[in-house]
Amino acid sequence: MPRHPDTAKQLDGQPLARLLRSHWLACSPRPTTRDIGRQLGVSHTTVSRWLDGTLVPTGEQTKALADTLGITGKARADLLQVAAWVTPKRATPNRGTPGLFGISHQTAKAMELEKQATSITEWSPLRIPDLLQSDDYARHVTSDMSDLPSKSERQAAVVEHRRTKYEVFLGRPALTWRVGGVTVMAKQVQRLIEVLDQRWAAVRLVLEGPDWHDGQLGPFALYDRDDGEDAVVIQHLGAVTLLTDREIVGRYRQLRATLARLALTPAETRRHLEDVLRELRTPSP
């Protein structure tokens, strides 16, 4: 069994582990981690770590797990797609191929899509997305300092290019996890309030609830274009994956509708942000 009692919380932001664990829990009868380990030639502790997110299986190991758990059809394809995202193959960066490590390629792809899009929808459950970050916040979450000017350029481009509709669904942990400390977070929350007041972006907060939705698998950005070549971008640890298959993009469009149904209105979000800002500015006793 997984080693951590609060597995659901531990799996936040770990879509592959979430998927593997959900398929494992759905098995009837459910194999033990020892049973799975014997079939795959690994220890039961390795299987437990795959299921609790403390160890990421390789692509081949994920395929073998799918076989062992009887995952077939579209569910298998989805699982392997996520596995390809979280375990990308290393290669020389900046060759224009999605999914490779390299901040410069990631930023270039984002700038290209933002320029072409008529609307952008982002779901960011755990942190403030690039286009809404304050300078101080960006410095604390950007591993490559040379990327900071590009973030500022992208923000300016979206603000000035008003024909691009920009909508953000933000998870509450993005506000409660204090990147850079209280002062940095207070400035960041103040910036979000200013963005709402300036109305160049629609920011809506999604509060935690008891019910599952696919957004809990992780963040994404959906880009709509006039030419119909819509795309979804998933970013993780410096890797970027571009999804253009119409059926897959359609599923993310459905997820956008789900998030819109769950989210607070912009006015409710503003009041919530004011409460968070007030709390951040209140000295601790």
C-alpha positions as CSV (number, residue, x, y, z in Angstrom):
1,M,0.0,0.0,0.0
2,P,1.1,3.6,-0.5
3,R,3.2,4.9,2.4
4,H,1.5,8.2,3.0
5,P,-1.9,8.3,4.8
6,D,-3.0,11.5,3.1
7,T,-2.6,10.2,-0.4
8,A,-5.2,12.5,-2.1
9,K,-3.4,15.6,-0.9
10,Q,0.0,14.2,-1.8
11,L,-1.1,13.5,-5.4
12,D,-2.0,17.2,-6.0
13,G,-0.2,18.2,-9.2
14,Q,0.9,14.5,-10.0
15,P,-1.5,13.5,-12.8
16,L,0.2,10.2,-13.7
17,A,0.1,8.9,-10.1
18,R,-3.5,10.1,-9.8
19,L,-4.5,8.1,-13.0
20,L,-2.6,5.0,-12.0
21,R,-4.0,5.0,-8.5
22,S,-7.6,5.6,-9.8
23,H,-7.3,2.6,-12.2
24,W,-5.8,0.5,-9.5
25,L,-8.6,1.3,-7.0
26,A,-11.2,0.5,-9.7
27,C,-9.8,-3.0,-10.3
28,S,-12.1,-5.8,-9.1
29,P,-10.6,-7.9,-7.6
30,R,-7.9,-5.4,-6.8
31,P,-4.3,-6.8,-7.0
32,T,-1.9,-6.0,-4.1
33,T,1.2,-4.1,-4.8
34,R,3.1,-7.4,-4.2
35,D,1.0,-9.0,-6.9
36,I,1.8,-6.2,-9.3
37,G,5.5,-6.2,-8.4
38,R,5.8,-9.9,-9.0
39,Q,4.3,-9.6,-12.5
40,L,6.5,-6.7,-13.4
41,G,9.7,-7.9,-11.8
42,V,10.0,-5.0,-9.3
43,S,9.6,-4.7,-5.6
44,H,6.2,-3.9,-4.0
45,T,7.7,-0.8,-2.5
46,T,8.5,0.5,-6.0
47,V,4.9,-0.1,-7.0
48,S,3.7,1.7,-3.9
49,R,5.9,4.7,-4.8
50,W,4.5,4.7,-8.3
51,L,1.0,4.9,-6.8
52,D,1.7,7.5,-4.2
53,G,3.6,9.8,-6.6
54,T,7.0,9.6,-4.9
55,L,8.5,7.8,-7.9
56,V,7.7,8.3,-11.6
57,P,7.7,5.1,-13.7
58,T,9.3,5.2,-17.1
59,G,7.2,5.0,-20.3
60,E,7.8,1.3,-20.6
61,Q,7.0,0.7,-17.0
62,T,3.7,2.6,-17.4
63,K,2.8,0.5,-20.4
64,A,3.5,-2.7,-18.4
65,L,1.4,-1.3,-15.5
66,A,-1.4,-0.6,-17.9
67,D,-1.3,-4.2,-19.1
68,T,-1.2,-5.6,-15.6
69,L,-4.2,-3.4,-14.5
70,G,-6.2,-4.2,-17.7
71,I,-6.3,-0.6,-18.9
72,T,-7.3,-0.6,-22.6
73,G,-8.7,1.6,-25.3
74,K,-9.1,5.4,-24.7
75,A,-8.2,5.1,-21.0
76,R,-4.9,3.5,-22.0
77,A,-4.2,6.2,-24.6
78,D,-4.9,8.9,-22.1
79,L,-2.6,7.3,-19.5
80,L,0.2,7.0,-22.0
81,Q,-0.3,10.6,-23.1
82,V,0.1,11.8,-19.5
83,A,3.1,9.5,-19.1
84,A,4.8,11.0,-22.1
85,W,4.2,14.4,-20.6
86,V,5.7,13.8,-17.1
87,T,8.5,11.6,-18.3
88,P,9.8,13.4,-21.5
89,K,12.8,12.1,-23.3
90,R,15.9,14.3,-23.0
91,A,17.1,15.7,-26.3
92,T,18.8,18.7,-27.7
93,P,16.5,21.7,-26.9
94,N,15.2,24.3,-29.3
95,R,14.6,22.1,-32.3
96,G,10.9,23.1,-32.3
97,T,9.6,19.8,-31.2
98,P,7.0,20.0,-28.3
99,G,7.8,18.2,-25.0
100,L,11.6,18.8,-24.8
101,F,13.3,20.4,-21.9
102,G,14.3,24.0,-22.3
103,I,12.9,27.3,-21.1
104,S,13.6,29.2,-24.3
105,H,11.7,26.7,-26.5
106,Q,8.8,26.8,-24.0
107,T,8.6,30.5,-24.0
108,A,8.9,30.8,-27.8
109,K,6.0,28.3,-28.2
110,A,3.9,30.2,-25.7
111,M,4.6,33.6,-27.4
112,E,3.7,32.1,-30.8
113,L,0.4,30.7,-29.6
114,E,-0.5,33.8,-27.6
115,K,0.1,36.0,-30.7
116,Q,-2.2,33.8,-32.9
117,A,-5.0,33.1,-30.4
118,T,-8.3,34.9,-30.4
119,S,-8.9,33.6,-26.8
120,I,-6.8,32.0,-24.1
121,T,-8.2,30.0,-21.2
122,E,-5.8,28.9,-18.5
123,W,-6.5,26.6,-15.5
124,S,-3.8,27.0,-12.9
125,P,-4.7,25.2,-9.7
126,L,-1.5,25.6,-7.7
127,R,0.3,28.8,-8.8
128,I,-0.3,32.1,-10.5
129,P,0.1,31.7,-14.3
130,D,2.9,33.5,-16.1
131,L,0.8,36.2,-17.7
132,L,-0.6,37.4,-14.3
133,Q,2.6,37.2,-12.2
134,S,4.1,40.2,-10.5
135,D,7.8,40.8,-11.0
136,D,8.7,39.6,-7.5
137,Y,6.5,36.5,-7.8
138,A,8.0,35.6,-11.2
139,R,11.6,35.8,-9.8
140,H,10.7,33.2,-7.2
141,V,9.1,30.7,-9.6
142,T,11.3,31.2,-12.7
143,S,14.4,28.9,-12.7
144,D,16.0,30.7,-15.6
145,M,16.4,34.4,-14.9
146,S,16.9,35.2,-18.6
147,D,13.2,34.2,-19.1
148,L,11.9,37.1,-17.0
149,P,12.0,39.7,-19.7
150,S,10.0,37.3,-22.0
151,K,7.3,37.0,-19.3
152,S,7.0,40.8,-19.2
153,E,6.8,41.0,-23.0
154,R,4.1,38.4,-23.1
155,Q,2.1,40.2,-20.4
156,A,2.4,43.5,-22.3
157,A,1.4,41.8,-25.6
158,V,-1.8,40.4,-24.2
159,V,-2.7,43.6,-22.5
160,E,-2.2,45.7,-25.7
161,H,-3.8,43.0,-28.0
162,R,-7.3,43.5,-26.7
163,R,-8.9,41.3,-29.3
164,T,-7.5,38.3,-27.5
165,K,-9.9,37.2,-24.7
166,Y,-7.9,36.0,-21.7
167,E,-9.7,33.9,-19.0
168,V,-8.1,32.4,-16.0
169,F,-9.5,29.8,-13.6
170,L,-7.4,29.9,-10.5
171,G,-7.2,27.3,-7.7
172,R,-7.2,28.5,-4.1
173,P,-3.8,26.9,-3.3
174,A,-2.3,29.4,-5.8
175,L,-3.3,32.0,-3.2
176,T,-2.6,30.1,0.0
177,W,0.8,28.7,-0.9
178,R,3.1,31.6,-0.1
179,V,5.7,31.9,-2.9
180,G,8.4,34.2,-1.7
181,G,6.8,35.0,1.6
182,V,4.0,37.3,2.8
183,T,5.2,40.5,1.2
184,V,5.6,38.9,-2.3
185,M,2.2,37.2,-2.0
186,A,0.5,40.5,-0.9
187,K,1.9,42.3,-4.0
188,Q,0.8,39.4,-6.2
189,V,-2.7,39.4,-4.8
190,Q,-2.9,43.1,-5.2
191,R,-1.9,42.7,-8.9
192,L,-4.7,40.2,-9.4
193,I,-7.2,42.7,-8.0
194,E,-5.8,45.4,-10.4
195,V,-6.1,43.0,-13.3
196,L,-9.8,42.4,-12.5
197,D,-10.4,46.2,-12.2
198,Q,-8.6,46.8,-15.6
199,R,-10.7,44.0,-17.2
200,W,-8.0,42.9,-19.6
201,A,-8.4,39.4,-18.1
202,A,-11.3,37.5,-16.5
203,V,-9.9,35.9,-13.3
204,R,-12.2,33.4,-11.5
205,L,-11.4,31.4,-8.4
206,V,-12.3,27.7,-8.1
207,L,-12.6,26.7,-4.5
208,E,-11.9,23.1,-3.3
209,G,-14.9,20.8,-3.2
210,P,-15.6,17.2,-2.4
211,D,-16.3,16.1,-6.0
212,W,-13.8,15.0,-8.5
213,H,-13.3,16.8,-11.8
214,D,-10.6,16.3,-14.5
215,G,-9.0,19.7,-13.7
216,Q,-7.5,18.0,-10.6
217,L,-5.2,16.2,-13.0
218,G,-3.2,19.4,-13.5
219,P,-3.0,22.8,-15.2
220,F,-3.4,23.5,-18.9
221,A,-3.8,26.4,-21.4
222,L,-6.4,26.3,-24.2
223,Y,-5.8,28.5,-27.3
224,D,-8.7,29.2,-29.7
225,R,-7.8,30.5,-33.2
226,D,-9.7,31.9,-36.1
227,D,-8.3,29.2,-38.5
228,G,-9.7,26.4,-36.3
229,E,-6.2,25.1,-35.4
230,D,-7.0,25.2,-31.7
231,A,-4.4,23.8,-29.3
232,V,-3.8,22.9,-25.7
233,V,-0.5,23.4,-23.9
234,I,0.6,21.5,-20.8
235,Q,3.7,22.6,-18.9
236,H,5.6,20.6,-16.3
237,L,9.0,21.1,-14.8
238,G,10.4,23.0,-17.8
239,A,8.8,20.7,-20.4
240,V,6.0,21.7,-22.7
241,T,3.6,19.4,-24.5
242,L,1.5,20.7,-27.4
243,L,-1.8,18.9,-28.1
244,T,-3.6,19.6,-31.4
245,D,-5.8,16.5,-31.9
246,R,-9.3,17.8,-32.3
247,E,-10.9,15.2,-30.1
248,I,-8.4,15.8,-27.2
249,V,-8.8,19.6,-27.6
250,G,-12.6,19.1,-27.5
251,R,-12.3,17.3,-24.1
252,Y,-10.3,20.2,-22.7
253,R,-13.1,22.5,-24.0
254,Q,-15.6,20.4,-22.0
255,L,-13.3,20.7,-19.0
256,R,-13.3,24.5,-19.5
257,A,-17.1,24.4,-19.3
258,T,-16.9,22.4,-16.1
259,L,-14.5,24.9,-14.5
260,A,-16.8,27.8,-15.5
261,R,-19.7,26.1,-13.8
262,L,-17.6,25.6,-10.6
263,A,-15.9,28.9,-10.5
264,L,-16.9,32.0,-8.5
265,T,-18.0,35.0,-10.6
266,P,-15.4,37.8,-11.1
267,A,-17.1,39.9,-8.5
268,E,-17.1,37.1,-6.0
269,T,-13.4,36.4,-6.8
270,R,-12.5,40.0,-6.2
271,R,-14.1,39.9,-2.7
272,H,-12.2,36.7,-2.0
273,L,-9.0,38.3,-3.1
274,E,-9.6,41.3,-0.9
275,D,-10.1,39.0,2.1
276,V,-6.8,37.2,1.3
277,L,-5.0,40.5,0.9
278,R,-6.4,41.7,4.2
279,E,-5.2,38.5,5.9
280,L,-1.7,38.8,4.4
281,R,-1.4,42.4,5.6
282,T,-2.6,41.7,9.1
283,P,0.4,41.2,11.4
284,S,0.6,37.8,13.1
285,P,0.0,38.0,16.9
